[in-house]
Amino acid sequence: MQRKTSPGLTGALKEQLIRRGLEARLRKATEAPRTSLPLNEPGGAAADRYCRFDLHPGYQQLRIIAEGAAQLGITSPFFKPHEGIAGARTRIGEREYLNFSSYNYLGLNGHPAVAAAAKAAIDRYGTSVSASRAVSGERSVHRELEQALARVYDTDAAVVFVSGHATNVTTIGCLFGPRDLVLHDELIHNSSLQGIQLAGAHRLAFAHNDWGALNDVLARRRGEFERVLVVVEGIYSMDGDYPDLPRFIDVKRRHRALLMVDEAHSFGVMGKRGLGVREHFGLAGGDVDIWMGTLSKALAGCGGYIAGCTALVEHLKFLAPGFLYSVGMSPPVTAAALAALEQLLEHPERPQTLRERGALFLELARAAGVNTGLSAGISVIPAIVGSSIRAARLAEALFARGINVQPVFYPAVAEKQARLRFFMNSEHSEADIRTAVAALAAQQSAGFA
């Protein structure tokens, strides 16, 4: 039975009318004014819309969306304060929730050995190195972490950065320029796109995970550029699938291109011991030119890293602005990531359990009719529901049932591809997985998606 909000007006019709109104207002807010430069009012003063942040188109879009959500009775799913460690479970306010919104894949954030390493680093080094590493910020713990990362990647060297997002931005921006081409998967992360923009390189996207399409582009265009970089991800953070990496390696070799793999969501997750997409496919470290990853997911810290040949790493240490002009990584964070890496190496059962939980979730979700898209069922599993309103309502309904999972809207995903994104955790029990999928299926049947 359709619920009615007023006589003769169903809830579904009201939502449709509000949605149409929102779309019209958003189109108007994003339309560029049809004026010629300079954009001045009489008297030479810039128009208000060019000197007030509350009239900025981006902020106007945010306000329109917030107002529309309020009209529909949808509370914001964002910026909920967690009261402790967010693992398989978390506390928000006065209630404990089954948690599927954390990158803490292996449950190492808060692990006693990891916490102890961070505390010891504070006692030895303090909370900050207080300088760029090139100047006075170098600490032995930085080198220990970098050497450990280089070993697991079977590369000459590695370098860590204070931000995962900035790692991609500054690496691509530093190494490539206007005479170069960057080819990337159409679903590549924003950080890589920002790096390409900073570089000023030519940019082309190819169809998702389609090494044949990449080969065709390179066959036509390789000769027009000096350097060509191909960027793919180990596991795609919105869809939970991964590329046939050996095929991409063959293509990049055939056309003398460079290959960069973003392992933000695959390191600690894929491979028998959790050593990432390289181990999953049995590749040598040198098969990929630039290995990139983050310390904020399986490694329980914050920041990013690049692993590769000595020339690559030295180049970045001395010339990448995001490294050279940034303070060195905080000692407790560095020590925590190193301890987490040691735990990963000592306990391969953690990634194994994670993969088992992911496989169970995927199996149950598909059997229940949930659209899980392309997910391989390892660590990231989407429940694709279509509209942003449906995704928000479904997340809200699950939250009321004690399950914390975040919705993802445009522009993070394509229009009509809004979804809930479930992150697996090795600390989830089989019962947790069954509870979550049963609740998800029940709420979808109730009309929230």
Secondary structure, DSSP 4 states (H G I P E B T S, - for coil): ---EEETTEEHHHHHHHHHHHHHHHHHHHHSPP--PSS-B-TTSPBPGGGT-GGG-HHHHHHHHHHHHHHHTTPPP-S-PPBSS--SSEEEETTEEEEE-----TTS-TT-HHHHHHHHHHHHHH-S---SBIIIII--HHHHHHHHHHHHHHTSSEEEEES-HHHHHHHHHHHH--TT-EEEEETT--HHHHHHHHHHT-EEEEE-TT-HHHHHHHHHHHGGG-S-EEEEEESS-TTT-----HHHHHHHHHHTT-EEEEE-TTTTTTSSTTS--HHHHHT--GGGSSEEEEESSSTTSS--EEEEE-HHHHHHHHHH-HHHHTSBPPPHHHHHHHHHHHHHHHH-THHHHHHHHHHHHHHHHHHHTT---TT--SSSEEEEEEESHHHHHHHHHHHHHTTEE-EEE-TTTS-TT-EEEEEEP-TT--HHHHHHHHHHHHHHIIIII-
